[in-house]
Amino acid sequence: MPLEFTDTHCHLDFESFTVNFNQLLLDCKRLGISRIIVPSIGPQNWQAVLALGQADYPISIFVALGIHPWFLNEIDGDALESLKKLAYKHQNNIVAIGEAGIDGKVAEAHNNLSRQIEVFQTQIALANQLAKPIIVHHRRSHQHIQPILRRSSCSHGGIIHAFSGSYQQAKNYLDLGFKLGVGGTITYPRAEKTLKTVSKLPLSSLVLETDAPSMPLYGQQGRDNSPRNIPSIFESLCLLRSEPEENIAQQLQSNVDSIFKF
């Protein structure tokens, strides 16, 4: 039986994918990638992402609406209210809120940690109101994100995108009802902490993602990432696990199904 995969985080609306887009999706289908989840980054691409989710393609594309912490300086004061209205209007066409979160490096550069926290908390509240999971961006920010998630009681959990952290940090997220996104990081031999953590975690806690066109795999630095790389990420994950490949693939798909209402 062929293995089936879901890329739980891929920015398919980005310019990198405009050339030969349909061929890309046909390639994904051939590789067993049957579903791709596309998170948005802000008002600048909400409509493009929604259009992807409503079109007819060779594989299933599902979308999320949110405001990424990298782009807070580009949004106006009405953006959160606009997000709320759009998410309510399209609640049957979206599977999550996101990409949302806190980026410590950006906070240092722009002195906007309090604003990031405010926008993140508002998006968590929106996810709870709509009974949707939330897709969480983090960088140097576990110490901020985990207490917020604990206080906010995210009713439908979500995914900690591109998880890289300690085993204890991972367990804290699992206890809060979240899954962990595993991507290109585990293809890098030097990512010892993440590799060790992923090898020890319950398989029921993991989902696959690329973050394409970002997060290139080891050996592909300087090139755009692609959802075609999901099988390679899966192979790297299998090297860290003791379970049979078919069991791993089936469990990963079940993990996705447990988060999202497709």
C-alpha positions in Angstrom: 0.0 0.0 0.0 1.5 3.4 -1.0 2.4 5.7 1.8 0.4 8.9 2.1 1.6 12.2 3.5 0.3 15.7 4.6 2.5 18.8 4.4 1.0 20.7 7.4 2.8 24.0 6.7 3.6 25.2 3.2 3.4 28.7 1.7 2.1 27.7 -1.7 0.8 31.2 -2.5 4.4 32.6 -2.5 5.9 33.7 -5.8 8.4 30.8 -5.8 5.6 28.5 -6.8 3.9 30.5 -9.5 5.8 28.8 -12.3 4.7 25.3 -13.1 2.3 25.3 -10.2 0.0 22.5 -11.5 3.0 20.4 -12.3 4.2 20.9 -8.7 0.9 19.6 -7.4 1.0 16.6 -9.8 4.5 15.8 -8.5 3.2 15.9 -4.9 0.4 13.6 -5.8 2.8 11.1 -7.4 4.9 11.3 -4.2 2.0 10.4 -2.0 1.4 14.0 -0.7 -2.3 14.1 -0.7 -2.9 17.2 1.4 -1.1 20.6 2.0 -2.1 23.1 4.6 -1.3 26.7 3.6 -1.1 29.3 6.5 -1.3 33.0 5.7 1.1 35.7 7.0 -1.2 38.8 7.1 -3.7 40.9 5.2 -1.4 41.0 2.2 -2.1 37.3 1.3 -5.4 36.4 3.0 -7.3 36.5 -0.3 -4.6 34.6 -2.2 -4.6 31.9 0.4 -8.4 31.7 0.5 -8.4 31.4 -3.3 -6.1 28.4 -3.1 -8.4 26.6 -0.7 -11.4 27.1 -2.9 -9.9 26.0 -6.2 -10.0 22.5 -7.7 -6.5 20.9 -7.7 -5.1 17.4 -8.1 -4.5 17.3 -4.3 -6.4 18.8 -1.4 -5.3 22.2 -0.3 -6.5 23.6 3.1 -5.8 27.0 4.4 -5.5 29.1 7.6 -5.9 32.8 8.3 -3.6 34.7 10.6 -1.0 37.4 11.2 2.6 36.3 11.4 4.8 38.2 13.9 7.3 39.2 11.3 4.8 41.5 9.6 3.3 43.5 12.4 5.0 46.7 11.3 3.2 46.3 7.9 -0.4 46.1 9.3 -2.7 48.9 10.4 -4.7 49.2 13.5 -7.8 47.6 11.9 -6.0 44.4 10.9 -7.1 42.3 13.9 -10.7 43.3 13.4 -10.4 42.6 9.7 -9.0 39.2 10.5 -11.8 38.4 12.8 -14.5 39.4 10.3 -12.8 37.4 7.5 -12.3 34.3 9.6 -15.9 34.3 10.7 -17.1 34.8 7.1 -14.9 31.9 5.8 -15.0 29.7 8.9 -16.2 26.8 6.8 -13.3 27.3 4.3 -10.4 27.5 6.8 -9.0 24.7 9.0 -7.0 26.9 11.5 -5.9 30.3 12.6 -2.3 31.1 11.8 0.4 31.5 11.3 0.5 33.3 14.6 3.0 33.5 17.4 6.0 35.3 18.9 9.4 35.9 17.4 12.1 36.8 20.0 14.6 37.9 17.4 12.1 40.3 15.7 11.1 41.6 19.2 14.7 42.5 19.9 15.1 44.3 16.6 11.9 46.2 16.7 11.2 46.5 20.4 7.7 45.1 19.9 7.3 42.2 22.2 4.2 43.6 23.9 2.6 44.1 20.5 3.5 40.6 19.4 1.9 39.2 22.6 -1.3 41.3 22.1 -1.7 40.1 18.5 -0.9 36.5 19.4 -3.4 36.5 22.3 -6.1 38.0 20.1 -5.6 35.2 17.5 -5.7 32.5 20.2 -9.1 34.0 21.4 -10.3 33.9 17.8 -9.3 30.3 17.3 -11.2 29.4 20.5 -14.3 31.3 19.4 -14.3 29.5 16.0 -13.4 26.1 17.5 -10.3 25.9 15.3 -6.7 24.9 16.1 -3.9 27.5 15.9 -0.6 27.2 14.0 2.1 28.7 16.2 5.3 30.4 15.0 8.2 30.5 17.6 11.8 31.7 17.6 13.6 32.4 20.9 10.2 32.6 22.5 9.2 29.4 24.3 9.4 31.3 27.6 6.6 33.7 26.3 4.5 31.3 24.3 4.1 28.5 26.8 2.6 30.6 29.6 0.2 32.3 27.2 -1.0 29.0 25.8 -1.4 27.7 29.4 -3.5 30.7 30.4 -5.5 30.7 27.2 -6.7 27.1 27.3 -6.6 26.6 23.6 -9.7 24.5 23.2 -8.7 22.8 19.9 -4.9 22.7 20.3 -2.8 23.2 17.2 0.7 22.8 15.8 3.9 24.2 17.1 5.4 25.0 13.7 9.1 24.1 13.1 9.6 22.9 16.6 13.2 23.0 17.8 13.7 22.8 21.5 14.3 20.5 24.5 12.4 17.4 25.4 10.9 19.2 28.4 9.7 22.1 26.2 8.2 19.6 23.8 6.4 17.8 26.6 5.0 21.1 27.9 3.4 21.7 24.5 2.0 18.2 24.3 0.5 18.6 27.8 -1.3 21.7 26.4 -2.8 19.6 23.5 -0.4 20.6 20.7 1.4 18.6 18.1 4.9 19.4 17.0 5.8 20.3 13.4 8.8 18.3 12.1 10.6 19.7 9.0 13.9 20.2 7.4 15.7 20.8 10.7 15.9 17.0 11.3 17.9 16.5 8.1 20.8 18.5 9.6 23.3 16.3 11.6 24.3 19.3 13.8 20.7 19.7 15.1 21.6 17.3 17.9 19.1 18.6 20.5 16.1 18.5 18.1 17.1 15.1 16.7 17.4 13.6 20.2 14.1 15.2 21.3 12.2 13.9 18.2 13.6 10.4 18.7 12.2 10.2 22.3 8.8 11.8 21.8 5.6 9.8 21.3 4.9 9.3 17.6 1.4 10.5 18.3 2.8 14.0 18.9 4.4 14.6 15.5 3.3 16.0 12.1 5.3 16.6 8.9 5.9 20.0 7.3 8.2 21.8 4.9 7.6 25.6 5.5 8.4 25.8 1.8 9.9 27.8 0.2 11.8 28.4 3.5 13.7 25.9 5.7 15.7 24.1 2.9 16.9 20.6 3.7 20.5 19.7 4.5 22.5 19.8 1.3 20.0 22.2 -0.4 21.0 25.4 1.4 20.5 28.4 -0.8 17.7 26.8 -2.8 14.0 27.2 -2.3 12.4 24.4 -0.3 9.4 22.5 -1.9 6.6 20.4 -0.6 8.1 17.7 -2.8 10.6 17.2 0.0 8.1 15.8 2.5 9.2 12.2 1.6 12.8 13.1 2.4 11.8 14.6 5.7 9.8 11.4 6.4 12.9 9.3 5.6 15.0 11.4 8.1 12.3 10.9 10.7 12.2 7.1 10.2 16.0 7.0 10.9 15.2 8.5 14.3 12.4 6.0 15.1 12.2 2.3 15.9 8.6 1.8 14.5 8.1 0.4 11.0 7.8 3.0 8.2 4.3 2.1 7.3 3.2 2.5 11.0 5.0 5.9 11.2 3.3 7.2 8.0 -0.2 6.0 9.2 0.3 7.5 12.6 1.4 10.9 11.2 -1.7 11.0 9.1 -3.9 10.1 12.1 -2.2 12.9 14.0 -3.1 15.5 11.3 -6.7 14.2 11.3 -6.9 14.6 15.1 -6.1 18.3 14.8 -7.9 19.5 11.7 -11.6 19.1 10.7 -11.2 18.7 6.9 
